[in-house]
Amino acid sequence: MSVTITPRVIASHNGLAGAERTYAELLAGARPVEACVRGVTLIEDDPLEHSVGIGGIPNEEGVVQLDAAVMDGTLHRGAGVAALEGIRNPAQVALKLLEQTHRVLLVGEGAQKFALANGFPTENLLTDKARRIWMHWKRTRSNIDDWKHPEQVDDDVAEWFRTQYTGASGYGKVGTVHVAAIDATGQMGCCTSTSGHSFKLAGRVGDSPILGAGLFADSEAGTCGSIGHGEANLENCSSFACVEMMRGGMSPEAAGMKMLERIARITRPEQKDDQGRPKFNLWLFLLAPDGRYAGVTMWGPKTYALVDADGARLLPCRALFTR
C-alpha cells in the first residue's frame, strides 16, 4: 500500500526565503536536490547575506572562497566544490559536478575551471561592505603589527561585529545556509553553501562541501545538514551519524540531540568554557522519510525554517545549552 508523503522543506534560519522557493519548485515537479539548489541560489545571490555567495565574508587575505555540496537521497549520490573563487553560485556548480561526472569533490583552481567550462561567469565577490568588515578586522586584531586602530568605525560595520562576530572565543561567527526537502513520492535531497568561517585561513575547507559531515541524504533513512563550527562536524561525521540513527528508529529530534551530546562530551579541553561546555555553536536540521523534522542547536535560543502545506515559518530549535 502506497503512503502519501507531505512535501516539506527544512532549512537554516537564514534560508527561509530559499526554503519557500524550494517548496514552490517541489510542487512544480522539480527533483528535491534541484529544488534545494534553486532555493540556495536565492540566498547566494543576496549581497546582504554575508554567509554565502556574493557578499560572503572573505578569508584572512581578503579573498572570498566558497564551498558547497548537494546530495540526492534517492540516487545516493552527491558532489561538492571547495575553496572556489570568483563564482557566486557554488551550489549550482556542485549540482553540475553531480550530473556530469563520476567525481564527488573538486577544489580550488580545478573547481573554478570546471565552473568556467560550464559557462559560469567570474566576478569579484568581495562587496564594499564585506571589504570594509575585513579591513576593520585587519586593523583591530593585533597591537603589534603595522596597522593603526581606526579612530572611527562605520555604523554598518560596527553593527556586523556586534551581532555577527564573537572573535574573543577564537570561534568567530560563521555563516552557512542549508536546505533539505522531501517530495510527495518520498524522494529526498539537500544542499549546503557557505563562505566559511569569517577571516579563515586561506584554503580552509569546512564541513559544508563534505558528504557525511555538513550534509547527508538517504531517502530510505532521512537527511541531515548543519551550520556552525564545521570542524566539529568533520571530526564526528555528524550528518551521516544522524541519518544512521534515524535509520535505526530514532526520531529526528532524538538523533540530533544525541549527536550534540556526543560532540559536547568529546570536545577538546581548549574548546570548552569554564563549565566544560563547547564554546562554539552547531545547528543540525533533520528530516525523516515519514516527514517528521527537527532543528537542534548546541546553544540556544535559535530558530530554523520550515515550509509545508501549513505555510512558511521559523520554529524554535531544541537547545542542548541555553545562554
SEVO-828547 format. One line per 3 residues: number of its first residue (from 1); their letters; for each residue x, y, z of N, C-alpha, C, CB. Coordinates in steps of 0.001 Angstrom, whole numbers. Last residue first. Glycine has a CB too. Example, Ala and Ser with C-alpha at 12.3 -4.5 7.8 and 13.67 -1.06 7.14 Angstrom:
BEGIN
2 = SA = 12850,-2250,7080,13670,-1060,7140,12900,30,7870,14084,-598,5725 | 13190,-5690,7800,12300,-4500,7800,13200,-3300,7800,11308,-4473,9046
//
This chain:
BEGIN
323 = RTF = 21960,30176,26682,22696,31302,27257,21766,32160,28106,23347,32154,26145 | 21591,26703,26952,20934,27992,26730,21726,29089,27419,19473,27969,27246 | 22267,23602,25311,22610,24607,26313,21919,25910,25956,24149,24807,26410
320 = LAR = 20734,22247,23431,21433,21493,24454,21809,22398,25619,22677,20827,23872 | 17523,23140,22177,18881,23519,22522,19461,22598,23591,18917,24963,22997 | 15496,22945,19385,15742,22327,20685,17217,22564,21014,15383,20777,20680
317 = CPL = 14558,25989,17771,15391,24793,17835,15363,24235,19273,16861,25114,17385 | 11385,27270,16830,12498,27225,17783,13255,25904,17709,11985,27444,19201 | 10789,28225,13389,10449,27456,14571,11635,27420,15535,10022,26032,14183
314 = LRA = 9390,30264,10944,10568,29978,11743,10111,29301,13025,11381,31274,12044 | 7487,29272,8025,7645,29852,9351,9014,29495,9932,6522,29371,10286 | 5072,28938,5488,6482,29138,5820,6585,29789,7187,7195,30004,4747
311 = GDA = 2363,26478,5434,3000,27761,5201,4469,27762,5593,2274,28834,5953 | 1254,24009,5582,821,24981,6597,1513,26317,6456,1071,24437,7978 | 2567,22501,3737,1212,22931,3405,664,23942,4404,292,21733,3336
308 = DVL = 5785,23944,4473,4955,22830,4030,3563,23361,3750,4918,21686,5089 | 8893,24879,5680,7828,25213,4736,7118,23933,4345,8387,25947,3479 | 10948,26214,8230,10172,25083,7733,9095,25599,6792,9543,24276,8902
305 = AYT = 14051,27127,9762,12947,27416,8844,12265,26134,8405,13449,28191,7620 | 14954,27682,13225,15173,27096,11908,13927,27330,11075,15508,25575,12006 | 16615,29479,15935,15456,29060,15148,15904,28350,13876,14570,30272,14800
302 = KPG = 17744,29519,19386,17945,29678,17949,16699,29171,17227,19224,28915,17468 | 18832,30460,22661,17752,30118,21729,18121,30423,20272,16484,30876,22105 | 21248,27722,22507,20025,28417,22158,19905,29715,22932,18818,27534,22417
299 = WMT = 23784,25668,21274,23461,26812,22121,22192,27498,21618,24637,27812,22156 | 23469,23483,19572,24299,23345,20767,23934,24427,21772,25802,23422,20409 | 20217,22664,18321,21366,23553,18386,22155,23306,19661,20922,25015,18308
296 = VGA = 17924,21313,15882,18554,21300,17206,19806,22169,17160,18906,19840,17653 | 14910,20738,14347,16090,21596,14329,16653,21612,15735,15752,23048,13829 | 13126,18144,12662,13618,18776,13884,14782,19690,13552,14041,17717,14922
293 = YRG = 10418,16064,11456,11518,17001,11287,11948,17554,12640,11118,18143,10338 | 8642,13615,9493,8993,14220,10774,10255,15066,10618,9197,13133,11858 | 8353,12347,7048,8027,13758,7137,8289,14403,8489,6620,13941,6795
290 = DPA = 9297,9829,6797,7859,9959,7015,7419,11406,7213,7448,9141,8212 | 12057,10201,6570,11280,9791,5378,9772,9891,5552,11625,8377,5012 | 12979,13241,8399,12819,11788,8283,11966,11441,7058,12176,11207,9570
287 = LLF = 15393,15662,8774,14122,15368,8131,14052,13861,7906,13963,16155,6783 | 17153,18162,10636,16902,16755,10308,15493,16559,9762,17112,15872,11542 | 19843,20128,11241,18486,20182,10686,18181,18814,10099,18341,21316,9596
284 = LWL = 21853,21450,13795,21557,20305,12939,20097,20388,12511,21851,18956,13671 | 24376,23796,14675,22969,23516,14429,22863,22269,13553,22262,24734,13757 | 26640,24901,17055,26411,23925,15998,24910,23694,15895,27177,22585,16275
281 = NFK = 29142,27046,18482,27765,26609,18272,27695,25684,17070,26827,27817,18079 | 31847,26816,20927,31280,27021,19600,29812,26610,19556,32074,26239,18558 | 32620,26052,23402,32493,27487,23165,31767,27769,21850,33875,28147,23155
278 = PRG = 31120,23303,25141,31773,23833,23932,31560,25338,23796,31242,23119,22681 | 31598,23278,28722,30711,23255,27564,31440,23801,26339,29429,24073,27842 | 32892,23527,31171,33060,22304,30408,32168,22175,29200,32833,21166,31276
275 = QDD = 32803,25927,32339,31837,24950,32834,31887,23649,32032,30430,25536,32789 | 34549,27536,31024,34922,27149,32389,33925,26195,33039,35060,28378,33245 | 34340,26035,27692,34329,27146,28634,34630,26637,30033,32975,27880,28605
272 = KQE = 36504,24338,25315,35415,24363,26302,35504,25603,27187,35449,23094,27172 | 38667,23990,23761,37472,24498,23092,36270,24560,24033,37140,23629,21890 | 40595,22805,25259,40792,24218,24941,39600,24829,24207,42040,24386,24106
269 = PRT = 39637,20068,25399,39572,20986,26547,39685,22462,26183,40657,20648,27511 | 37529,18924,22696,38846,19063,23324,38835,20177,24365,39924,19343,22263 | 34499,17160,23066,35175,18384,22635,36486,18546,23392,34269,19620,22852
266 = IRA = 33014,15040,23914,34374,14748,23472,35100,15976,22928,34345,13675,22419 | 30533,16124,24686,31286,15290,25634,32743,15136,25216,30637,13912,25757 | 29590,17440,22442,29898,18210,23641,30785,17417,24599,28608,18628,24344
263 = IRE = 29146,15233,20753,30162,16223,20413,30570,17027,21636,29653,17156,19318 | 27054,13970,22159,28306,13256,21898,29432,14242,21604,28136,12273,20722 | 25079,15931,22089,25594,15475,23380,26936,14774,23208,24587,14533,24061
260 = LMK = 24620,16047,19340,25154,17212,20037,25750,16820,21387,24060,18265,20231 | 23547,13459,18942,24782,13862,18266,25417,15052,18966,24506,14201,16797 | 21237,13571,20466,22266,12590,20815,23599,12960,20184,21844,11184,20370
257 = MGA = 19835,15529,19042,20294,15818,20397,21372,14832,20843,19119,15782,21370 | 19333,14148,16608,20100,15389,16644,20653,15695,18024,19245,16532,16181 | 17787,11967,17485,19060,11751,16811,19935,12999,16872,18828,11341,15359
254 = AEP = 15554,13281,18562,16382,12442,19427,17753,12204,18805,15687,11103,19700 | 14537,14563,16253,14997,15345,17397,15915,14534,18301,13810,15859,18194 | 13918,12357,14523,14880,13390,14142,15412,14177,15337,14244,14339,13159
251 = SMG = 13883,9253,16426,13212,10414,15844,14259,11429,15428,12202,11042,16843 | 15384,6116,15579,15305,7312,16408,14557,8418,15678,16708,7789,16803 | 15733,3932,13870,14455,4121,14535,14328,5347,15406,14178,2965,15343
248 = GRM = 17978,3679,12322,17800,2728,13406,16537,2927,14215,18957,2793,14306 | 17809,5904,10754,17616,4609,10114,17340,3528,11163,18849,4236,9271 | 18553,7777,12646,17156,7749,12198,16844,6434,11499,16863,8932,11256
245 = MEV = 21249,7105,12755,20432,6960,13962,18947,6953,13608,20735,8096,14962 | 22011,7768,10162,22064,6369,10576,21262,6132,11853,23512,5936,10782 | 21713,10528,10293,20871,9770,9369,20865,8289,9755,21364,9948,7911
242 = CAF = 23731,11105,12184,22325,11387,12497,21387,10597,11589,22038,12889,12365 | 26048,10341,10793,25693,9662,12040,24222,9872,12380,26574,10161,13192 | 26041,12171,8658,25906,10737,8389,25440,10004,9647,27248,10147,7890
239 = SSC = 26419,14535,10159,25210,14348,9356,24979,12877,9024,25301,15162,8069 | 28941,14163,11532,27676,14379,12233,26442,14060,11399,27598,15793,12691 | 31626,13282,11682,30725,12817,10606,29266,12969,11050,31027,11325,10230
236 = NEL = 33395,14374,13503,32387,13444,14024,31432,12892,12969,31592,14124,15083 | 35061,16157,12326,35666,15189,13229,34680,14129,13713,36258,15901,14411 | 33255,17729,10899,34253,16943,10186,34830,15841,11065,35368,17842,9682
233 = NAE = 31854,18986,12967,31169,18032,12090,32148,17144,11338,30286,18770,11099 | 33894,20549,14005,33223,19581,14877,32469,18546,14061,32264,20294,15835 | 34510,22205,11871,35486,21203,12275,34868,20156,13195,36665,21869,12963
230 = GHG = 32357,24031,11682,32463,22907,10762,33426,21831,11186,32857,23392,9446 | 30209,25433,13674,31642,25138,13702,31925,23861,12928,32149,25010,15154 | 27433,26027,11468,28150,26243,12723,29609,25877,12584,27517,25438,13847
227 = ISG = 24952,23807,10165,25720,25038,10088,26408,25210,11443,24805,26283,9728 | 23936,20795,8446,24411,21529,9602,24984,22881,9216,25447,20723,10337 | 21551,18166,7790,22514,19182,7385,22861,20032,8574,21968,20048,6240
224 = CTG = 20159,15080,6920,20654,15949,7989,21647,16924,7387,21311,15123,9143 | 17458,12904,6023,18502,13863,5688,18917,14603,6948,18021,14856,4598 | 16622,9367,5789,16436,10755,6176,17555,11642,5671,16333,10866,7671
221 = AES = 16260,6709,4819,16564,6943,6232,16371,8385,6677,17969,6534,6512 | 15782,6495,2143,15282,5409,2988,15448,5707,4470,15993,4118,2647 | 17081,8626,1009,15612,8638,1007,15002,7514,1831,15102,8547,-406
218 = DAF = 19614,10233,2453,19272,8879,2041,17759,8777,2147,20003,7781,2923 | 22079,12695,2727,20690,12376,2384,20581,10932,1919,20161,13330,1292 | 23970,15119,4483,23822,13741,4026,22355,13488,3763,24389,12728,5066
215 = LGA = 26439,17610,5346,25114,17206,4863,25148,15740,4467,24662,18083,3662 | 28884,17933,6575,27974,19068,6516,26577,18740,6040,28539,20095,5643 | 29474,14984,6582,29830,15937,7629,28834,17092,7636,31273,16462,7428
212 = GLI = 28448,13628,4445,28514,12936,5719,28882,13835,6877,29487,11829,5633 | 30418,15329,2093,29286,14439,2330,29503,13677,3639,29098,13452,1141 | 31498,18556,2335,31913,17187,2608,30704,16320,2943,32931,17152,3757
209 = PSD = 31085,21244,2177,31151,20500,917,31470,19023,1092,32176,21117,24 | 30900,21958,5039,29783,22135,4107,29897,21353,2806,29645,23567,3784 | 33062,21845,6759,32237,20644,6603,31249,20746,5454,31491,20370,7875
206 = GVR = 35722,23733,5249,34950,23250,6386,34135,22019,6043,34040,24335,6893 | 38924,24533,4297,37674,23920,3857,36970,23370,5080,37923,22798,2796 | 41224,27136,3714,40496,26327,4697,39198,25816,4085,40202,27147,5980
203 = GAL = 42416,28856,1958,42370,27450,1600,41646,26569,2592,43733,26949,1429 | 43508,31014,4466,43338,30815,3032,43411,29331,2714,44405,31598,2233 | 41717,30886,7500,42966,30646,6800,42684,30431,5316,43708,29430,7400
200 = KFS = 38901,33229,7676,39538,31915,7811,40916,31895,7158,38653,30829,7195 | 37136,35347,7983,38581,35597,8034,39387,34305,8227,38899,36577,9165 | 34487,33346,9136,34939,34695,8817,36450,34794,8986,34228,35734,9705
197 = HGS = 34131,30116,7776,34445,30953,8932,34918,32325,8462,35520,30281,9823 | 32172,30114,4661,33050,29590,5700,33247,30520,6873,34364,29270,5120 | 30392,30625,2799,31666,31313,2607,32619,30966,3743,31459,32841,2522
194 = TST = 28303,27898,1611,28910,28736,2651,30090,29527,2119,29357,27881,3827 | 25585,25570,1334,26504,26519,714,27051,27458,1781,25801,27319,-417 | 23944,22485,720,24561,23389,1687,25545,24286,951,25273,22599,2830
191 = CCG = 21074,20520,89,22123,21378,-434,22628,22282,681,21612,22214,-1634 | 19233,17471,-623,19671,18582,224,20818,19328,-432,20094,18076,1613 | 16378,15251,-950,17605,15875,-1430,17974,17023,-529,17455,16355,-2876
188 = MQG = 14204,12445,-1458,14806,13459,-605,16071,14007,-1257,15122,12881,788 | 11027,11066,-2287,12404,11380,-2678,12929,12531,-1834,12486,11733,-4182 | 8368,10712,-1688,9347,10265,-710,10792,10474,-1118,9134,8841,-430
185 = TAD = 6546,11813,-3339,6883,10418,-3600,7896,9863,-2606,7419,10275,-5000 | 6387,14455,-2619,5225,13610,-2351,5488,12133,-2600,4069,14057,-3192 | 9728,15182,-1308,8565,15416,-2157,7474,14386,-1867,8965,15370,-3642
182 = IAA = 11747,16928,974,11145,15648,621,9910,15937,-221,10783,14807,1898 | 14828,18788,1429,13432,18652,1012,13047,17195,799,13185,19442,-263 | 16956,21327,2846,16666,19924,2532,15180,19777,2250,17101,18982,3697
179 = VHV = 19519,23710,3014,18127,23455,2652,17987,21972,2305,17673,24364,1451 | 21661,25958,4699,21343,24571,4370,19862,24476,4060,21731,23607,5529 | 24255,28332,4704,22834,28070,4509,22671,26609,4114,22220,29020,3425
176 = TGV = 26482,29954,6987,26199,28854,6069,24691,28801,5876,26758,27482,6609 | 28983,31542,8852,27785,31659,8061,27653,30541,7056,27759,32971,7366 | 30095,32292,12199,30236,31664,10895,28927,31817,10133,30628,30166,11033
173 = KGY = 31867,34189,14595,30614,33754,13992,30827,33278,12563,29593,34883,14020 | 34961,32840,15836,34129,33913,15323,32920,33393,14581,34931,34802,14423 | 36318,31433,17979,35390,30786,17054,34411,31825,16538,34638,29607,17738
170 = GSA = 37750,32745,19860,38510,32026,18850,37629,31320,17843,39412,31035,19502 | 36419,34321,21585,36479,32901,21930,37354,32109,20965,35082,32313,21951 | 36462,36809,20331,37213,36622,21572,37384,35147,21920,36519,37342,22717
167 = GTY = 34801,37108,18116,36144,36600,17913,36906,36293,19180,36906,37559,17126 | 31983,37026,17204,32448,36944,18585,33845,36330,18559,31462,36098,19482 | 29687,38601,15063,31061,38124,15257,31417,38136,16736,32061,38989,14459
164 = QTR = 27217,39746,14695,27559,38574,13895,28932,37983,14180,27483,38925,12467 | 26764,42021,16233,25721,40990,16168,26157,39688,15512,24549,41524,15432 | 29079,43582,16165,28325,43463,17423,27380,42277,17387,27535,44746,17702
161 = FWE = 29895,43471,13536,30756,42887,14560,30002,42686,15875,31981,43774,14788 | 27706,44825,12350,28034,43447,11989,28887,42795,13062,28759,43403,10643 | 27881,47340,13541,26705,46506,13800,26982,45058,13461,25504,47005,13004
158 = AVD = 30261,48289,12453,30166,48091,13901,28992,47186,14253,30024,49440,14618 | 29418,48469,9791,30494,47552,10158,30440,47243,11643,31862,48141,9786 | 27497,50449,9934,27091,49105,9485,28162,48063,9798,26799,49111,7977
155 = DDV = 29008,52659,10872,27912,52106,11684,27550,50687,11254,26675,53004,11588 | 32553,52615,10727,31272,52768,10033,30178,52054,10825,31354,52209,8580 | 34481,54007,13243,34019,52765,12641,32678,53027,11969,33904,51627,13703
152 = QEP = 37463,55915,13824,36018,55826,13643,35679,54503,12955,35484,57035,12815 | 40092,55294,14128,39510,56258,15069,37994,56248,15001,40033,57667,14785 | 41436,51988,13912,40654,53093,13339,40094,54003,14420,39513,52548,12482
149 = HKW = 44797,51244,14796,43382,51044,15062,42594,52238,14523,43127,50852,16581 | 47237,50694,12267,46710,51550,13326,45237,51221,13543,46897,53057,12974 | 49383,47934,11476,48118,48650,11327,47794,49513,12547,46992,47665,11082
146 = DDI = 51605,46364,11743,51758,47674,11117,50506,48536,11144,52188,47499,9714 | 51333,44787,15013,51635,44777,13584,51655,46204,13047,50603,43923,12813 | 50525,44618,17617,51953,44501,17371,52282,44405,15886,52499,43299,18093
143 = NSR = 47904,44405,18246,48559,45652,18661,50039,45656,18312,48386,45867,20159 | 45283,43071,16174,46593,42980,16811,47112,44359,17185,47587,42276,15890 | 42832,43460,14966,43105,42138,15514,44418,42062,16283,43118,41130,14410
140 = TRK = 42176,45824,13705,41884,45719,15145,42297,44387,15758,40414,45929,15378 | 42656,45760,11017,43195,46891,11785,42989,46748,13284,42561,48175,11318 | 41327,43497,10112,42778,43579,9968,43365,44650,10894,43150,43880,8508
137 = WHM = 38652,44279,10625,39229,43134,11333,40753,43187,11280,38719,41807,10728 | 38415,46336,8775,38294,46642,10198,38907,45516,11028,36813,46857,10587 | 38663,44870,6428,39681,45855,6759,39624,46245,8236,39518,47090,5884
134 = WIR = 36270,43322,6544,37588,42673,6552,38692,43648,6960,37900,42086,5170 | 34368,45381,6365,34385,44487,7529,35755,43833,7667,33282,43405,7409 | 34999,46357,3827,35179,47231,4993,35187,46432,6293,34072,48290,5041
131 = RAK = 34308,44103,2269,35685,44603,2266,35938,45481,3484,35974,45390,974 | 31574,43966,2749,32417,42860,3190,33883,43279,3237,32241,41652,2266 | 30838,46391,1490,30636,46205,2919,31507,45077,3463,29169,45921,3209
128 = DTL = 31577,45924,-1206,32174,47029,-450,32017,46828,1050,31544,48356,-862 | 32122,42391,-1850,31346,43627,-1900,32008,44702,-1039,29896,43378,-1429 | 33801,40156,-3560,34020,40957,-2362,33271,42277,-2499,35535,41204,-2125
125 = LNE = 33621,38838,-5933,32590,38540,-4945,32713,39385,-3686,32642,37088,-4579 | 34024,39663,-9168,34572,39991,-7854,33474,39804,-6823,35136,41449,-7815 | 33432,36848,-11352,33191,38212,-10892,33865,38410,-9542,31669,38509,-10796
122 = TPF = 32895,34699,-14145,33676,35095,-12978,33352,36540,-12623,35195,34921,-13239 | 30037,32711,-15140,30913,33879,-15271,31715,34118,-14000,30094,35125,-15610 | 29799,29389,-16259,29599,30295,-15139,30545,31487,-15285,29829,29565,-13786
119 = GNA = 30201,27502,-18269,29639,28796,-18619,29356,29727,-17467,28413,28593,-19350 | 31528,25211,-17750,30074,25126,-17794,29402,26489,-17981,29566,24482,-16530 | 34109,26017,-17541,33764,25149,-18663,32260,25018,-18828,34384,23777,-18476
116 = LAF = 33965,27350,-15096,34135,28126,-16326,33758,27301,-17544,35578,28622,-16455 | 33764,25131,-13376,32681,26108,-13458,32761,26913,-14746,32717,27045,-12255 | 36255,23926,-13811,35035,23181,-14124,33854,24139,-14269,34743,22129,-13030
113 = KQA = 37905,25955,-12850,37988,25578,-14262,36746,24801,-14691,39253,24740,-14520 | 37171,25893,-10124,36893,27076,-10938,36936,26753,-12431,37895,28186,-10616 | 38098,23392,-9357,36666,23682,-9250,36300,24882,-10114,36271,23942,-7784
110 = GEG = 40843,23784,-9775,40120,22769,-10536,38621,22992,-10524,40429,21401,-9994 | 41462,25767,-7903,41567,26065,-9323,40810,25055,-10179,43020,26101,-9736 | 39478,24433,-5310,40342,25488,-5794,40281,25730,-7283,41713,25190,-5422
107 = VLL = 38270,21068,-5908,38679,22172,-5044,39470,23209,-5834,39513,21652,-3864 | 35630,18663,-6092,36652,19460,-6765,36988,20653,-5887,36175,19923,-8177 | 34222,15519,-5484,34730,16758,-4895,35808,17372,-5778,35284,16499,-3485
104 = VRH = 33252,13356,-6976,32475,13820,-5825,32940,15175,-5314,32554,12807,-4709 | 32831,12157,-10367,33605,12672,-9240,32707,13270,-8177,34603,13711,-9715 | 31637,11501,-12675,31634,10452,-11663,32376,10906,-10405,32268,9172,-12221
101 = TQE = 29617,14220,-14049,30837,13437,-13840,30608,12308,-12836,31974,14345,-13357 | 27235,15652,-14293,28079,15482,-15470,29257,14535,-15284,28589,16797,-15888 | 25813,15877,-11885,25108,15463,-13096,26050,15051,-14231,24215,16581,-13567
98 = LLK = 27700,16755,-9985,26913,15541,-9750,26339,14991,-11052,25780,15824,-8758 | 28528,19121,-11193,29506,18059,-10961,28809,16723,-10732,30399,18403,-9761 | 26146,20564,-11090,26706,20195,-12393,27711,19055,-12245,27378,21414,-13058
95 = LAV = 26005,20892,-8308,24981,20098,-8988,25457,19671,-10383,23666,20899,-9096 | 28222,22561,-7898,28199,21224,-7293,27171,20329,-7977,27894,21319,-5790 | 27310,24832,-9226,28489,24140,-9745,28535,22712,-9196,29787,24910,-9373
92 = QAP = 25209,25569,-7566,24921,25175,-8942,26087,24415,-9561,24594,26401,-9785 | 26699,26218,-5294,25712,25134,-5229,25354,24649,-6626,24443,25598,-4490 | 28229,28450,-6004,28890,27145,-5897,27913,25979,-5808,29788,27129,-4694
89 = NRI = 27784,31164,-7376,26805,30099,-7120,27468,28722,-7057,25726,30103,-8205 | 29838,32984,-7991,28927,33291,-6889,27987,32147,-6506,28115,34483,-7245 | 33184,32677,-8394,31921,32109,-8896,30890,32215,-7782,32099,30609,-9364
86 = GEL = 35606,33444,-7258,35099,34175,-8405,33811,33666,-9004,36102,34181,-9432 | 36795,30276,-6065,36912,31733,-6131,36253,32281,-7397,38389,32151,-6081 | 36341,27661,-3829,36023,28159,-5171,36035,29682,-5163,34643,27627,-5652
83 = AAV = 36757,25887,-1736,37736,26952,-1991,37586,27498,-3409,39173,26429,-1773 | 34965,23171,-3310,35531,23842,-2143,36601,24846,-2564,36120,22814,-1164 | 32038,21292,-4126,33175,22113,-4560,33654,22904,-3359,32786,23068,-5750
80 = GAG = 30521,18004,-4325,30818,19275,-3691,31976,19987,-4371,31128,19067,-2229 | 27861,15600,-4543,29057,16234,-5079,29255,17581,-4395,28955,16406,-6620 | 26217,12346,-4386,26418,13730,-4017,27683,14269,-4632,26460,13880,-2517
77 = RHL = 23765,9771,-4386,24926,10408,-4981,24990,11852,-4541,24887,10309,-6509 | 21438,8257,-4154,22533,8089,-3201,23840,8587,-3812,22665,6608,-2776 | 19162,8671,-5495,20277,8138,-6265,21442,7750,-5364,20734,9154,-7299
74 = TGD = 17830,9703,-3240,17296,8540,-3951,18376,7870,-4793,16115,8950,-4840 | 19158,11930,-2295,18952,10805,-1399,18405,9567,-2059,18052,11199,-323 | 21645,13782,-3567,20368,13207,-3975,20168,11933,-3171,20323,12923,-5522
71 = MVA = 23288,16626,-2386,23157,15170,-2335,21738,14774,-2699,23528,14628,-936 | 25859,19138,-2731,24483,18668,-2935,24475,17161,-2735,23941,19055,-4365 | 27841,21867,-1433,27627,20464,-1813,26146,20205,-1988,28221,19501,-755
68 = ADL = 30396,24409,-1307,29002,23965,-1393,28958,22493,-1753,28214,24799,-2431 | 32362,27297,-548,32197,25845,-519,30713,25520,-662,32779,25234,800 | 34459,30040,-1591,33150,29447,-1323,33191,27925,-1386,32123,29976,-2312
65 = QVV = 36312,32764,-651,36412,31381,-1103,35164,30636,-647,37707,30695,-557 | 37305,35967,-1144,36104,35175,-869,36285,33796,-1487,34817,35873,-1427 | 40141,37368,329,39602,36655,-833,38388,35834,-407,40684,35738,-1476
62 = GEE = 41585,38484,2389,40623,39324,1691,40021,38696,459,41259,40586,1314 | 43105,36815,3859,43794,37559,2816,42856,38444,2006,44506,36608,1899 | 41371,35458,5496,42253,36438,6120,43021,37275,5102,43224,35740,7033
59 = NPI = 38384,35399,3393,39378,34783,4260,40339,35858,4780,40153,33666,3504 | 35299,37425,3500,36475,36795,2906,37352,36074,3920,37292,37826,2192 | 31812,36873,3635,32977,37416,4321,34229,36686,3822,32827,37281,5872
56 = GGI = 29853,37330,647,30376,36495,1712,31607,37122,2349,30705,35111,1183 | 29142,38753,-1548,28971,39414,-252,29426,38576,916,27544,39781,-55 | 27958,35978,-3269,28448,37335,-3382,28150,38075,-2079,27809,38058,-4599
53 = GVS = 27922,33068,-1082,27867,33741,-2371,28497,35116,-2417,26480,33855,-2788 | 27226,33521,2464,27317,32726,1234,27494,33641,32,26061,31843,1055 | 26968,35262,4560,27392,33894,4865,27642,33048,3634,26366,33225,5714
50 = HEL = 25849,37744,4330,27308,37654,4351,27821,36255,4662,27859,38617,5358 | 23499,39022,2454,23679,37807,3238,25166,37460,3218,22805,36622,2679 | 23537,41079,694,23401,41443,2102,23500,40236,3021,22085,42147,2330
47 = PDD = 23526,40019,-1836,24781,40596,-1343,24727,41011,119,25151,41783,-2174 | 22137,37089,-2805,21820,38243,-1960,23110,38836,-1392,20854,37836,-810 | 22698,34736,-4074,22613,35937,-4904,22344,37203,-4104,21538,35764,-5934
44 = EIL = 22482,32777,-2138,23818,33090,-2665,23814,34404,-3439,24317,31955,-3570 | 19701,32671,-1912,20483,33208,-803,21883,33596,-1272,20567,32184,343 | 19010,31547,-4367,18383,32807,-3955,19192,33468,-2840,16930,32564,-3489
41 = TVG = 20348,29119,-4252,20808,30150,-5178,20242,31511,-4808,20418,29794,-6610 | 18743,27621,-2561,20018,28122,-2043,20567,29228,-2946,21043,26973,-1923 | 16659,27019,-4388,16406,27790,-3177,17675,28396,-2614,15749,26923,-2135
38 = RVC = 18001,25512,-6259,17359,26763,-6690,17022,27644,-5489,16080,26462,-7501 | 18778,23385,-4652,19790,24245,-5248,19189,25564,-5694,20455,23549,-6426 | 16271,22255,-4066,17092,22804,-2986,18157,23743,-3537,17749,21674,-2182
35 = AEV = 15474,21361,-6590,14687,22387,-5908,15508,23053,-4806,13401,21777,-5321 | 17367,19366,-7035,17329,20534,-7916,16581,21680,-7250,16670,20179,-9261 | 16670,17588,-5001,18008,18172,-4998,18064,19402,-5894,19044,17141,-5452
32 = PRA = 13911,16940,-5690,14272,17634,-4452,15647,18284,-4482,14215,16679,-3313 | 12954,17786,-9043,13545,16827,-8115,13993,17570,-6857,14743,16073,-8773 | 9961,19689,-9650,11421,19559,-9651,11861,18453,-8696,12086,20896,-9260
29 = GAL = 7200,20162,-9620,7700,18913,-10174,9203,18743,-10203,7205,18771,-11516 | 6097,22209,-8302,6101,22326,-9764,6710,21100,-10435,6864,23574,-10187 | 6583,21598,-5710,5195,21474,-6159,5100,21555,-7677,4327,22563,-5522
26 = LEA = 9340,22240,-5718,8872,20869,-5469,7472,20668,-6030,8887,20554,-3960 | 9248,24995,-6083,9852,24165,-7126,9425,22696,-6970,11393,24284,-7079 | 8121,25751,-3651,7403,26039,-4892,7941,25189,-6035,7511,27528,-5244
23 = YTR = 10214,24925,-1953,8887,24309,-1838,8071,24531,-3114,8130,24881,-617 | 12252,26661,-2743,12415,25218,-2881,11062,24520,-2863,13312,24667,-1766 | 11184,29127,-1945,11398,28856,-3367,11526,27355,-3612,12655,29589,-3876
20 = EAG = 11204,28667,819,9934,28949,130,10071,28687,-1368,9491,30413,378 | 13922,28396,1270,13048,27253,1516,11698,27441,835,12856,27043,3018 | 14803,30982,758,15230,29891,-117,14366,28657,43,16672,29538,157
17 = ALG = 13658,32271,2922,13237,32641,1563,13627,31552,569,13863,33993,1146 | 15078,30879,5012,13610,30853,4915,13133,31189,3504,12995,31836,5917 | 17749,30657,5711,17315,30086,4448,15812,30080,4247,17819,28710,4338
14 = NHS = 18533,31354,8176,18781,32338,7125,18337,31840,5753,20254,32696,7087 | 17972,29008,9615,17142,30203,9835,17321,31237,8728,17477,30834,11184 | 18107,26150,7394,18672,27006,8426,17861,28295,8497,20171,27307,8145
11 = AIV = 15166,24159,6624,16338,24969,6284,16874,25667,7520,15992,26002,5199 | 12990,21874,4997,13587,22365,6230,14860,23108,5868,13875,21201,7231 | 9981,21179,3376,11328,21730,3241,11783,22234,4600,11370,22874,2180
8 = RPT = 7778,18709,2074,8237,19540,3195,9668,19982,2931,8141,18769,4549 | 4853,16949,1086,6079,17657,698,6481,18651,1794,5882,18396,-660 | 3718,14185,2749,3503,15626,2641,4803,16297,2236,2975,16215,3974
5 = ITV = 3082,11121,1208,4046,11943,1925,3696,13414,1706,5503,11638,1457 | 1119,8288,1400,1173,9668,923,2103,10475,1817,-242,10302,890 | 2080,5071,552,1920,6034,1630,2051,7431,1051,2961,5797,2759
2 = SM = 623,2160,-938,1424,3372,-1022,1079,4315,117,1215,4065,-2370 | 854,-1199,0,0,0,0,885,1242,0,-963,9,1236
//
